[in-house]
């Protein structure tokens, strides 16, 4: 796969982007802010995975969102605007809005981590963290590597079973799945031990070790890093000044649009759309060179 645009940026800068974006999602629970992240992170994820895979996964996200929105009013009785009463329990507008905001935040974080999984491969992850915390980086990399691998292998092992065989009882199906799971775990653990021994024999824990792939800093990496540094400073200023505050309790704030809010929304738009912009800018650059 040819790397270009955001995927070709230095891994340290990519990690900084993901951390700043995650921070923005967590500290600004504003409906418009979270909606901007959902829209533009979805656009980039569709570009990476394709529309078919994206809409296949988004169904689960929508179901989780509705569950969060519906469950929250059942356990959260706070709020002044009562919509319905069921005996001693009440459904308030504030509880529904709070559930919707939490659902948008959950979807934004899931989309961000899906993009992270597509962009940050094992080489980039080890390059960034191997010298800081070699053992922790190795364990995290193993988890990122083997969870998708185990899922793929599980599907392959299931396909090896006789598809024409009909299971009359549930216990027969459970027995087959148990055997497949046992094979899968044995296979994965054996490979993990071999990989760990191989990395140790090649001096993974030594201080003076080399990387499989060397990532060099370029002008575009420095430029993107400066943009992210400015974005972080601006976000912290917004938080300190309370520009993007949206309070639900004890009193529900109105979603009024001020001039400062519009500027803040535009900055969030730049942050959320940065990977897509870098990719499209690279495409335009290559088209002009042809």
N, C-alpha and C positions, 0 to 999 in steps of 0.2 A: 504493500500500500504506500503510495507516494504521500509524503507529509508536506503540507503547505499551510499558509495562513496561521491560525491559532495553534494548530497541531505541530507546527514547526518552530514555535516559540520555545525559548529555553525552559526546561522543566521547573526551575526555581520560580520563574515568572508565572508559569501555569499554576503552580501550587499557591502562590500569592493571590492570584485571581480567585481561585476556588475558596480560599480562606476569607478574603474580603467580601465576596458575594454571600457566603454563608453567614458572615457577621451581619451584613446588611439585612438579610432575610430575618435573622433572629431579633435584631434590635429595633426594627421598624415594622411592627405588626399593623400596618396600615392597609386597608383593602385595596386601594389603587396601586400602592407599591408592590404588594404581593401579586396582584393581577398582571402588572407589567413583567414581573419575573416569570410568571407562569407562561405568558404569551411568547416571550422572546427566548426563554430557555427551551420551550417546546419547538420553536422554529429551528433552533440549532440542532436539537436532538433529532428532529425529522431529517435534517440534512445529513446527520451522521449515520442514523440507523435505517432511514427510509420510512415513508408514511405507513406502510403496512405493519412493520414492527412497532412503530410508535403507537398507532391506534389499537394494536393488540394489547399493549401494556396499559394504555390510558384507561381502559375499561375497569381494570382493578383499582386504579387511582380514584376514579369517579365513585365506585362502590365504597371505598374507604372514606371518601369525603362525605358521602351521604350518611354513613354510619356515625362519623364524628359529629355532624350537624344534628342528627336526630338524638344521639345519646346524651349530648351535653345538656339540653334542657331538662332531661329526666333527672339528672343529678345536681344540676345547678339551678337553684331557686332564686338567685339574686336578680334584681332588676325592678324598675318602676313601671314599665309598660307591660301590663299583663295581657296576653293574647288569648289564653284559654285556662280553664280551671278544671281539675279532675280530683274532686274531693279536697284533700289538704295540699295536693300538688298543683303548682301553677306553671304555665309555659310563658316565659317572658321574651320580649323582643331582644333584649340584651343578650340573653342566653343563646338565642338563635344566631345572632350576629357574631358573638364570640366563637361559636362552633364553626361558622363559615370562615372566619379569619384563621382559626386553627387549621381548618381543612386546606385553605390556600397555602398556608405556611408549610404544611406537611407535603403537599404536592410539589411546591417549589424546591424543598430540600431533596425530595426523591428525584426530581428531574436533574438537579445539580449533581447528585451523586451518580446518576446514570451517565451524564456527560463526563464526569470524572473517570468513570470506569472505561469509557471509550477513548479518552485522551491519554490518561496516565497508565502506561503499560509497566511491566515489571522492571524493565531497564531504567526507565525514568524514575520510578519509585525508589529503587536501590541507589541510583545516582544521587538523589536528594538526601536520603536519610541514612545511607549505609555508614557514613563517616560520623554522623551525630550519634546514632544509636543502632549499631549493627545488628544486635540480637532482636530488638523490637522491630526494626525494619524487615528483618528476615521473616519473623513470624507474621507480620502484617502482609507482607508480599505473598507468603504461602497461602494465607487466607483468601486474599484477592484472586490468587491463581487457581486454587483448588475448588472453591465453591462453584464457579461456572463449569470447571472441568468435570466435577462430580455430577453435576446436573446433566451434562452432555453424555457422560458415560452411562448414567442411569438409563437415559432414553435408549442408548445403543443396546444395553443389556436386556432391556424389556423387549426390544424388537427381535432379539435373538430367540425369544420364547416362541413357541408355536402359536401363531395368531389364530389358527383355526380351532384351537382347543377351547372348549367352553367350560367354564367353572360353574358347577352346579351349586356350590356352597361358598359362602364368604370366606370360610376358613381355608379353602383351597387357594383362593386368590391371595389371602394374607400370607400363606406359606410360601407361595411363589415370590411375592414381593420381599419377604424376609430373606429368602435365599439370594435374591438379586442384591439386596442391601448389604448382606454379609460379604458377597464377592466384591462389591464396590468399595466398601471400607477397607478390606484387606488389600486390594489393589492400590488404593490411594495412599494408605499408610506405608506400604512397602516402598512406593515411589518417593514419598516424602522423606523417608529415612535415607534412601539412596542419594537424593538431592542434597540433604543436609550433610552427609558424609563427604560428598563430592566438593561442596562449597568449603567445608572445613579443611579438607586436604589441599585445597588451592589457596589457603591463607585468607579466607574471608574476614576473620576477626583481627587480622594484622592491621596496624595503623597505616603502614605504607603499602597500600594495595592499589591496583589499577582497576579501571572500570571497563566493562565490555564495550561500551560506547561512550565517547567523549563528546560532551556538549559544550561548544564554545559560545561565548557572549558576542553578540553582534549589535549593530546600531539599532535595529528594530527591537531587539530584546530590551535594550536600555530605554528606548522610547516608550514601550509598553509598560515597563516597570515604573517609569516616571508618571505615566498616566494613572496607574493603579495607586501610586503613592499620593497623588493629588486627590484621587477619589476617596481614599481612606481618610485623609485630612478633612475633606468636605463632609463626609458622613459623620465623623466625630463632632464637627462643628454643628451640624444639624441636630445631633443628639443632645449636645449641651444646651443649645438654644431652644430645644423643644419644637422645632419647625414641623417635623413630621409626626408629632404625637397624635395618637388616636385613642382616646380613653373610652372604654365601654362602661366601666364601673368607677365610682358610684353613679355617674351621670353620663349618658350616651352623648358623645360629641357629634356635631353635624359634619357632613362631608363637604364643607365649603371649600371652594378653590380660590386661593389667594395667589398673588404674584410670586411670593416666596415658595409656595407649594409647587407652582408650575416650574420654577427653576429647579427645585428638588426633584420633581418627576423627570425632568429632562436629564439630570445627572444620573438618576437611576436607570433611565432608558439607555444612556451611553454605556453604563457598567454592564447591564444585562445583555446588551446587543454587541458587546465588544468582540467575542469570538466570531460571530456571524459576519461582522463588519471586516475583520481581518481576513477571513476566508474570501469574501467577495472582492475585497480590495486586491488580493493576490491574483484572483482570476482576471480582473480587469487589467492588471499590470501585464500578465502574460498574453492576453489578447492583443494589447497594444504593441507588444514586441513581435508578434507574428507578421 
